Amino acid sequence: MKEYMTQRQISAQKLKALLKDREKNRREYISLLACYFFATSLSGFLWEILIFFLKEGHFRNRGFLYGPWLPVYGTGAVLMYLLLSGLKRRPVKVFIYSVLLGTSLELMIGIILDFFWDLRYWDYSAYPFNFEGYICLASALGIGIAGVLWICLLSGILENLWFHVPAKIRHIVLTALAILFALDCIAALIFPNTGRGITFPE
């Protein structure tokens, strides 16, 4: 009986340890997705600033929000990772699915912003093979190439860098970013970021 109780206690301890490991892994996975979201939102912001600076020679704070992030990029990157990370060794499939996923997201967000706020933050009307200015062939191809780079190369590099940062620091950074992002969203819902070079037409 005593031996049986000891075995039960050991089994209970193993189960508890397993559940604890699963919870830890779940938290770390969520923290990685949050890291991806903020990192790619910032990268998208910097990319669009560079494009407009090269075209116009002026700094433009692009996007619906006021902070240094464009969540359409972050949302797209996270969705691609969730749906396509198992295809890292199949870049052609990643390209095709990235085009479909990214273009659908760009179309959906463009329509929502236009319908609810009467705002357009991009307009592809001057590009060939466009649909109502929301999406176009050139943008779709760019999204496909970016998807391949992201899934097949950059997401893995960023993951390694992220988990080299101590867990406490990761938690502090993500908490601060989440608070700032939430405040930015609230402000933008009341007073969206608009103006020449930001919304179209202006």
RAFENGI-V294856 format. One record per backbone hydrogen bond with DSSP energy under -0.5 kcal/mol. CO is the residue of the C=O (numbers start at 0). NH is the residue of the N-H. E is the energy in kcal/mol with one decimal. If there is no record, write none. Layout:
{{CO | NH | E} {CO | NH | E}}
This chain:
{{0 | 4 | -2.4} {1 | 5 | -2.0} {2 | 6 | -2.2} {3 | 7 | -2.2} {4 | 8 | -2.6} {5 | 9 | -2.4} {6 | 10 | -2.5} {7 | 11 | -2.4} {8 | 12 | -2.3} {9 | 13 | -2.4} {10 | 14 | -2.5} {11 | 15 | -2.5} {12 | 16 | -2.6} {13 | 17 | -2.5} {14 | 18 | -2.6} {15 | 19 | -2.3} {16 | 20 | -2.4} {17 | 21 | -2.4} {18 | 22 | -2.4} {19 | 23 | -2.3} {20 | 24 | -2.8} {21 | 25 | -2.4} {22 | 26 | -2.3} {23 | 27 | -2.5} {24 | 28 | -2.3} {25 | 29 | -2.3} {26 | 30 | -2.4} {27 | 31 | -2.0} {28 | 32 | -2.1} {29 | 33 | -2.3} {30 | 34 | -2.3} {31 | 35 | -2.7} {32 | 36 | -2.5} {33 | 37 | -2.5} {34 | 38 | -2.7} {35 | 39 | -2.5} {36 | 40 | -2.0} {37 | 41 | -2.2} {38 | 42 | -2.2} {39 | 43 | -2.5} {40 | 44 | -1.8} {40 | 69 | -1.4} {41 | 45 | -2.6} {42 | 46 | -2.5} {43 | 47 | -2.3} {44 | 48 | -2.1} {45 | 49 | -2.3} {46 | 50 | -2.2} {47 | 51 | -2.3} {48 | 52 | -2.2} {49 | 53 | -2.5} {50 | 54 | -1.8} {51 | 55 | -2.8} {51 | 56 | -0.6} {51 | 57 | -0.6} {52 | 56 | -2.0} {59 | 61 | -1.6} {63 | 192 | -1.8} {66 | 68 | -2.1} {69 | 72 | -1.6} {69 | 73 | -1.2} {70 | 74 | -3.2} {71 | 75 | -1.9} {72 | 76 | -2.5} {73 | 77 | -2.3} {74 | 78 | -2.4} {75 | 79 | -2.5} {76 | 80 | -2.2} {77 | 81 | -2.6} {78 | 82 | -2.3} {79 | 83 | -3.0} {80 | 84 | -1.5} {83 | 86 | -2.5} {84 | 87 | -0.9} {86 | 89 | -2.6} {89 | 93 | -2.2} {90 | 94 | -2.5} {91 | 95 | -2.2} {92 | 96 | -2.8} {93 | 97 | -2.5} {94 | 98 | -2.3} {95 | 99 | -2.1} {96 | 100 | -3.0} {97 | 101 | -3.0} {98 | 102 | -2.1} {99 | 103 | -1.7} {100 | 104 | -2.3} {101 | 105 | -2.6} {102 | 106 | -2.5} {103 | 107 | -2.6} {104 | 108 | -2.7} {105 | 109 | -2.2} {106 | 110 | -2.3} {107 | 111 | -2.4} {108 | 112 | -2.6} {109 | 113 | -2.0} {110 | 114 | -3.1} {111 | 115 | -2.7} {112 | 116 | -1.6} {112 | 118 | -1.5} {113 | 117 | -0.9} {119 | 199 | -2.8} {123 | 126 | -2.0} {127 | 136 | -0.8} {128 | 136 | -0.7} {129 | 131 | -0.6} {130 | 133 | -2.2} {130 | 134 | -0.9} {132 | 123 | -2.8} {134 | 130 | -2.4} {135 | 139 | -2.2} {136 | 140 | -2.5} {137 | 141 | -2.1} {138 | 142 | -2.4} {139 | 143 | -2.1} {140 | 144 | -2.3} {141 | 145 | -2.5} {142 | 146 | -2.5} {143 | 147 | -1.9} {144 | 148 | -2.2} {145 | 149 | -2.5} {146 | 150 | -2.9} {147 | 151 | -2.3} {148 | 152 | -1.2} {148 | 153 | -2.8} {149 | 154 | -2.7} {152 | 156 | -1.5} {153 | 157 | -2.7} {154 | 158 | -2.2} {155 | 159 | -2.0} {156 | 160 | -2.1} {157 | 161 | -2.8} {158 | 162 | -2.2} {160 | 163 | -0.9} {161 | 164 | -1.3} {165 | 169 | -2.3} {166 | 170 | -2.3} {167 | 171 | -2.1} {168 | 172 | -2.7} {169 | 173 | -2.5} {170 | 174 | -2.3} {171 | 175 | -2.4} {172 | 176 | -2.4} {173 | 177 | -2.6} {174 | 178 | -2.1} {175 | 179 | -2.3} {176 | 180 | -2.8} {177 | 181 | -2.3} {178 | 182 | -2.3} {179 | 183 | -2.2} {180 | 184 | -2.5} {181 | 185 | -2.1} {182 | 186 | -2.3} {183 | 187 | -2.7} {184 | 188 | -2.2} {185 | 189 | -1.2} {186 | 190 | -3.3} {191 | 193 | -0.6} {194 | 197 | -2.0} {194 | 198 | -2.4}}
